[in-house]
Amino acid sequence: MKLRPYQEEAKTAVFNEWSCGNDKTLLVLPTGCGKTIVFAKIAEECVRQGKRVLILAHRGELLEQAADKIKETTGLVCATEKAEQSCKGTWFRIVVGSVQTLMREKRLSGFSKDYFNTIIVDEAHHAVSDSYQRVLEYFDSSQVLGVTATPDRGDMQNLGRVFDSLAYEYTLPQAIREGYLSPIKAITIPLRLDLSGVSMQSGDF
């Protein structure tokens, strides 16, 4: 699969950051702009360099989506580290892993600390949480890529605590202007609703 120009730029920018010593870097692409395809191609290049890659996510469907997209775009098959499934004893160089599984001490201790050379965190705005930090701190020599469409967290915790740099950001207006996303049309409907009884969490109803 041939990458779009901005996707190629994003891939190059990530490897540039790693080569400059920024081992934990962030990639921001709007929803619909193919972030899974970009990190699939990054994972493929890492494998070509002889590295072992962990793709870390917090939901099963994200792991399945990543594995499917990697196979579709690169032909590479992924092992799975989730619940009773393990990558141990497999030949596969890319592993899709559940953070809820890998955060457990017994599971982590089964790996050497340098087992993964590269870790890609899908939905990286969650990376500040204790579960992700436990995994990232264990594999502390890995190069890390965080991928997200929403770098601004609702609880205002700073992703700069986790990532050294922002490798690349492709904005929503750019994507619309260049024809990769449909223009947004908003219609407001005046309503009279009493929301005083609705609770709020992190600024959201």
FENVENGI-V641798 format. One record per residue. RES is the residue in three letters. SS is DSSP state (h for helix, s for strand, l for the rest). PHI is phi in radians with two decimals (999 if undefined). OMEGA is omega in whole degrees, -180 to 180 (999 if undefined). Layout:
RES/SS/PHI/OMEGA, RES/SS/PHI/OMEGA
This chain:
MET/l/999/180, LYS/l/-1.46/-180, LEU/l/-1.30/172, ARG/l/-1.19/-178, PRO/h/-0.95/-178, TYR/h/-1.21/177, GLN/h/-1.20/176, GLU/h/-1.12/177, GLU/h/-1.07/-180, ALA/h/-1.10/179, LYS/h/-1.04/180, THR/h/-1.07/-178, ALA/h/-1.09/-180, VAL/h/-1.11/180, PHE/h/-1.15/176, ASN/h/-1.12/179, GLU/h/-1.08/179, TRP/h/-1.07/-178, SER/h/-1.20/178, CYS/l/-1.48/178, GLY/l/1.68/175, ASN/l/-1.50/-170, ASP/l/-1.27/178, LYS/s/-2.14/-176, THR/s/-2.22/-171, LEU/s/-2.11/176, LEU/s/-2.17/-178, VAL/s/-2.05/176, LEU/s/-2.30/179, PRO/l/-1.11/175, THR/l/-0.98/-180, GLY/l/1.68/-178, CYS/l/-1.78/170, GLY/l/1.44/180, LYS/h/-1.14/179, THR/h/-1.16/178, ILE/h/-1.13/180, VAL/h/-1.11/-178, PHE/h/-1.29/172, ALA/h/-1.12/180, LYS/h/-1.21/176, ILE/h/-1.15/177, ALA/h/-1.07/179, GLU/h/-1.04/179, GLU/h/-1.15/177, CYS/h/-1.08/177, VAL/h/-1.10/179, ARG/h/-1.06/178, GLN/l/-1.48/177, GLY/l/1.54/-177, LYS/l/-1.63/174, ARG/l/-1.86/-170, VAL/s/-2.05/172, LEU/s/-1.96/173, ILE/s/-1.83/-170, LEU/s/-1.88/178, ALA/s/-2.60/-174, HIS/l/-1.87/179, ARG/l/-2.32/-178, GLY/h/-1.02/-177, GLU/h/-1.18/176, LEU/h/-1.20/178, LEU/h/-1.15/179, GLU/h/-1.12/180, GLN/h/-1.08/-180, ALA/h/-1.11/-179, ALA/h/-1.09/180, ASP/h/-1.12/-177, LYS/h/-1.20/178, ILE/h/-1.14/179, LYS/h/-1.13/-177, GLU/h/-1.17/-173, THR/h/-1.63/-175, THR/h/-2.16/-176, GLY/l/1.47/-179, LEU/l/-1.45/179, VAL/l/-1.73/-179, CYS/s/-1.80/166, ALA/s/-1.53/-178, THR/s/-2.16/175, GLU/s/-2.07/-175, LYS/s/-2.81/180, ALA/l/0.88/-177, GLU/l/-1.46/179, GLN/s/-1.46/180, SER/l/-2.41/178, CYS/l/-1.48/-178, LYS/l/-1.06/178, GLY/l/1.45/178, THR/l/-1.73/179, TRP/l/-1.60/-172, PHE/l/-1.24/-177, ARG/l/-1.60/177, ILE/s/-2.02/-180, VAL/s/-2.14/169, VAL/s/-1.68/-172, GLY/s/-2.27/177, SER/s/-1.45/-180, VAL/h/-1.12/180, GLN/h/-1.13/177, THR/h/-1.38/-173, LEU/h/-1.24/-179, MET/l/-1.22/-178, ARG/l/-1.22/-175, GLU/h/-1.03/-179, LYS/h/-1.11/-179, ARG/h/-1.26/-179, LEU/h/-1.08/-175, SER/l/-1.16/177, GLY/l/-1.34/179, PHE/l/-1.94/168, SER/l/-1.23/-175, LYS/l/-1.17/179, ASP/l/-1.86/-176, TYR/l/-1.09/179, PHE/l/-1.83/178, ASN/l/-1.48/-177, THR/s/-2.34/174, ILE/s/-2.14/176, ILE/s/-1.92/-179, VAL/s/-1.76/176, ASP/s/-1.37/-175, GLU/l/0.94/-168, ALA/h/-1.17/176, HIS/h/-1.12/176, HIS/h/-1.53/-170, ALA/l/-1.16/179, VAL/l/-1.36/-177, SER/l/-1.22/-176, ASP/h/-1.03/-176, SER/h/-1.11/178, TYR/h/-1.15/-178, GLN/h/-1.09/179, ARG/h/-1.08/-180, VAL/h/-1.25/-178, LEU/h/-1.15/179, GLU/h/-1.23/179, TYR/h/-1.21/178, PHE/l/-1.58/-168, ASP/l/-1.35/178, SER/l/-1.69/-178, SER/l/-1.34/167, GLN/s/-1.42/-172, VAL/s/-2.11/172, LEU/s/-2.11/172, GLY/s/-1.76/-178, VAL/s/-2.14/-179, THR/s/-2.71/171, ALA/l/-1.73/-173, THR/l/-2.29/-178, PRO/l/-1.28/180, ASP/l/-1.61/-178, ARG/l/-1.43/178, GLY/l/-1.12/-179, ASP/l/-1.55/175, MET/l/1.17/176, GLN/l/-1.22/-170, ASN/l/-1.52/177, LEU/h/-1.19/175, GLY/h/-1.14/175, ARG/h/-1.24/-176, VAL/l/-1.83/-172, PHE/l/-1.87/-178, ASP/l/-1.38/-173, SER/s/-2.72/170, LEU/s/-1.83/-176, ALA/s/-1.22/-173, TYR/s/-2.84/174, GLU/s/-2.36/176, TYR/s/-1.94/-171, THR/l/-1.55/177, LEU/h/-1.04/177, PRO/h/-1.03/177, GLN/h/-1.07/-178, ALA/h/-1.10/178, ILE/h/-1.24/-178, ARG/h/-1.08/-178, GLU/l/-1.58/171, GLY/l/1.50/-179, TYR/l/-1.60/175, LEU/l/-2.27/179, SER/l/-1.26/175, PRO/l/-1.06/180, ILE/l/-1.52/173, LYS/l/-2.12/-178, ALA/l/-1.89/176, ILE/l/-2.14/178, THR/l/-1.70/180, ILE/l/-2.11/-179, PRO/l/-1.20/178, LEU/l/-2.28/174, ARG/l/-1.95/-178, LEU/l/-2.14/175, ASP/l/-1.63/-179, LEU/l/-1.76/-176, SER/l/-1.12/-179, GLY/l/-1.63/-178, VAL/l/-1.68/-178, SER/l/-1.33/179, MET/l/-2.23/176, GLN/s/-2.43/-179, SER/l/0.94/176, GLY/l/1.50/-179, ASP/s/-1.97/174, PHE/l/-1.17/999
